[in-house]
Amino acid sequence: MKEKSQRPTIAMETPATASKAQIHVCRRLGLQAVPPEEMVALAISTLGQMPVHGARVERPENGTISWFFHCGDFSDAADFYQPVHAAHLQSMLPLVLGYLQLPPGTRFIVDDKGFEDVWQEGSPG
């Protein structure tokens, strides 16, 4: 499943409206909503760049993080990602808030002009 479109604007002022918006995104994409963990991995040094990349992996046994976010170019440096409480995404990277309940195996690219590309790993492109 792959979707390229103009991303709808969704208000997420409170945790309750954010959760409803996240479920709406899952339904729009035909995917099961899976609540996120409290922690995410964020490449803080890339904030402010475009596009924004998100990847949700199967959480490893005893792991606490399934979401990885970076902006602009990826780096394989060992310290590229830092653990961040998901609540901080509202101020640090609000573009990703609507996607937090997408299931493991989902990746996306979005930008500040409304571009959206969402797909499941292993799905035909």
Contacts in CASP RR format, 6 or more apart in sequence:
PFRMAT RR
TARGET T0000
AUTHOR 0000-0000-0000
METHOD contacts of the structure
MODEL  1
MKEKSQRPTIAMETPATASKAQIHVCRRLGLQAVPPEEMVALAISTLGQM
PVHGARVERPENGTISWFFHCGDFSDAADFYQPVHAAHLQSMLPLVLGYL
QLPPGTRFIVDDKGFEDVWQEGSPG
1 29 0 8 1.000
1 30 0 8 1.000
1 31 0 8 1.000
1 118 0 8 1.000
1 119 0 8 1.000
1 120 0 8 1.000
1 123 0 8 1.000
2 117 0 8 1.000
2 118 0 8 1.000
2 119 0 8 1.000
2 123 0 8 1.000
2 125 0 8 1.000
3 29 0 8 1.000
3 116 0 8 1.000
3 117 0 8 1.000
3 118 0 8 1.000
3 119 0 8 1.000
4 115 0 8 1.000
4 116 0 8 1.000
4 117 0 8 1.000
5 116 0 8 1.000
6 114 0 8 1.000
6 115 0 8 1.000
6 116 0 8 1.000
7 110 0 8 1.000
7 114 0 8 1.000
7 115 0 8 1.000
7 116 0 8 1.000
8 28 0 8 1.000
10 21 0 8 1.000
10 24 0 8 1.000
10 25 0 8 1.000
10 98 0 8 1.000
11 17 0 8 1.000
11 21 0 8 1.000
12 18 0 8 1.000
12 21 0 8 1.000
12 90 0 8 1.000
12 94 0 8 1.000
12 97 0 8 1.000
12 98 0 8 1.000
18 97 0 8 1.000
18 98 0 8 1.000
18 100 0 8 1.000
19 101 0 8 1.000
21 97 0 8 1.000
21 98 0 8 1.000
22 33 0 8 1.000
22 97 0 8 1.000
22 98 0 8 1.000
22 99 0 8 1.000
22 100 0 8 1.000
22 101 0 8 1.000
22 102 0 8 1.000
23 33 0 8 1.000
23 101 0 8 1.000
25 98 0 8 1.000
25 99 0 8 1.000
25 101 0 8 1.000
25 102 0 8 1.000
26 32 0 8 1.000
26 33 0 8 1.000
26 101 0 8 1.000
26 102 0 8 1.000
26 103 0 8 1.000
27 33 0 8 1.000
29 102 0 8 1.000
29 118 0 8 1.000
31 102 0 8 1.000
31 103 0 8 1.000
31 106 0 8 1.000
31 120 0 8 1.000
32 103 0 8 1.000
33 101 0 8 1.000
33 102 0 8 1.000
33 103 0 8 1.000
34 101 0 8 1.000
34 102 0 8 1.000
34 103 0 8 1.000
34 104 0 8 1.000
35 101 0 8 1.000
36 66 0 8 1.000
36 67 0 8 1.000
36 86 0 8 1.000
36 100 0 8 1.000
36 101 0 8 1.000
37 59 0 8 1.000
37 64 0 8 1.000
37 65 0 8 1.000
37 66 0 8 1.000
37 67 0 8 1.000
37 86 0 8 1.000
38 64 0 8 1.000
38 85 0 8 1.000
38 86 0 8 1.000
38 87 0 8 1.000
39 64 0 8 1.000
39 65 0 8 1.000
39 83 0 8 1.000
39 84 0 8 1.000
39 85 0 8 1.000
39 86 0 8 1.000
40 65 0 8 1.000
40 67 0 8 1.000
40 68 0 8 1.000
40 69 0 8 1.000
40 83 0 8 1.000
40 84 0 8 1.000
40 85 0 8 1.000
40 86 0 8 1.000
40 89 0 8 1.000
41 65 0 8 1.000
41 67 0 8 1.000
41 68 0 8 1.000
41 69 0 8 1.000
41 81 0 8 1.000
41 82 0 8 1.000
41 83 0 8 1.000
41 84 0 8 1.000
42 68 0 8 1.000
42 69 0 8 1.000
42 70 0 8 1.000
42 81 0 8 1.000
42 82 0 8 1.000
42 83 0 8 1.000
42 84 0 8 1.000
42 89 0 8 1.000
42 92 0 8 1.000
42 93 0 8 1.000
43 69 0 8 1.000
43 70 0 8 1.000
43 71 0 8 1.000
43 75 0 8 1.000
43 80 0 8 1.000
43 81 0 8 1.000
43 82 0 8 1.000
44 82 0 8 1.000
44 84 0 8 1.000
44 92 0 8 1.000
45 80 0 8 1.000
46 70 0 8 1.000
46 71 0 8 1.000
46 72 0 8 1.000
46 73 0 8 1.000
47 71 0 8 1.000
47 92 0 8 1.000
47 93 0 8 1.000
48 71 0 8 1.000
49 71 0 8 1.000
49 72 0 8 1.000
49 73 0 8 1.000
50 71 0 8 1.000
50 72 0 8 1.000
50 111 0 8 1.000
50 112 0 8 1.000
51 71 0 8 1.000
51 72 0 8 1.000
51 109 0 8 1.000
51 110 0 8 1.000
51 111 0 8 1.000
51 115 0 8 1.000
52 69 0 8 1.000
52 70 0 8 1.000
52 71 0 8 1.000
52 72 0 8 1.000
52 93 0 8 1.000
52 95 0 8 1.000
52 96 0 8 1.000
52 109 0 8 1.000
52 110 0 8 1.000
52 111 0 8 1.000
53 69 0 8 1.000
53 70 0 8 1.000
53 71 0 8 1.000
53 72 0 8 1.000
53 74 0 8 1.000
53 107 0 8 1.000
53 108 0 8 1.000
53 109 0 8 1.000
54 67 0 8 1.000
54 68 0 8 1.000
54 69 0 8 1.000
54 70 0 8 1.000
54 96 0 8 1.000
54 99 0 8 1.000
54 107 0 8 1.000
54 108 0 8 1.000
54 109 0 8 1.000
55 67 0 8 1.000
55 68 0 8 1.000
55 69 0 8 1.000
55 105 0 8 1.000
55 106 0 8 1.000
55 107 0 8 1.000
56 66 0 8 1.000
56 67 0 8 1.000
56 68 0 8 1.000
56 102 0 8 1.000
56 103 0 8 1.000
56 104 0 8 1.000
56 105 0 8 1.000
56 106 0 8 1.000
56 107 0 8 1.000
57 66 0 8 1.000
57 68 0 8 1.000
57 104 0 8 1.000
57 105 0 8 1.000
58 66 0 8 1.000
58 104 0 8 1.000
58 105 0 8 1.000
59 65 0 8 1.000
59 66 0 8 1.000
59 104 0 8 1.000
64 83 0 8 1.000
65 83 0 8 1.000
66 104 0 8 1.000
67 86 0 8 1.000
67 96 0 8 1.000
67 100 0 8 1.000
68 81 0 8 1.000
69 89 0 8 1.000
69 93 0 8 1.000
69 96 0 8 1.000
70 80 0 8 1.000
70 81 0 8 1.000
71 93 0 8 1.000
74 80 0 8 1.000
84 92 0 8 1.000
86 100 0 8 1.000
89 96 0 8 1.000
89 97 0 8 1.000
89 100 0 8 1.000
90 97 0 8 1.000
95 110 0 8 1.000
95 111 0 8 1.000
95 112 0 8 1.000
96 110 0 8 1.000
99 106 0 8 1.000
99 108 0 8 1.000
99 110 0 8 1.000
99 118 0 8 1.000
102 108 0 8 1.000
102 118 0 8 1.000
105 120 0 8 1.000
105 121 0 8 1.000
106 118 0 8 1.000
106 119 0 8 1.000
106 120 0 8 1.000
106 121 0 8 1.000
107 118 0 8 1.000
107 119 0 8 1.000
107 120 0 8 1.000
107 121 0 8 1.000
108 116 0 8 1.000
108 117 0 8 1.000
108 118 0 8 1.000
108 119 0 8 1.000
109 115 0 8 1.000
109 116 0 8 1.000
109 117 0 8 1.000
110 116 0 8 1.000
110 117 0 8 1.000
119 125 0 8 1.000
END
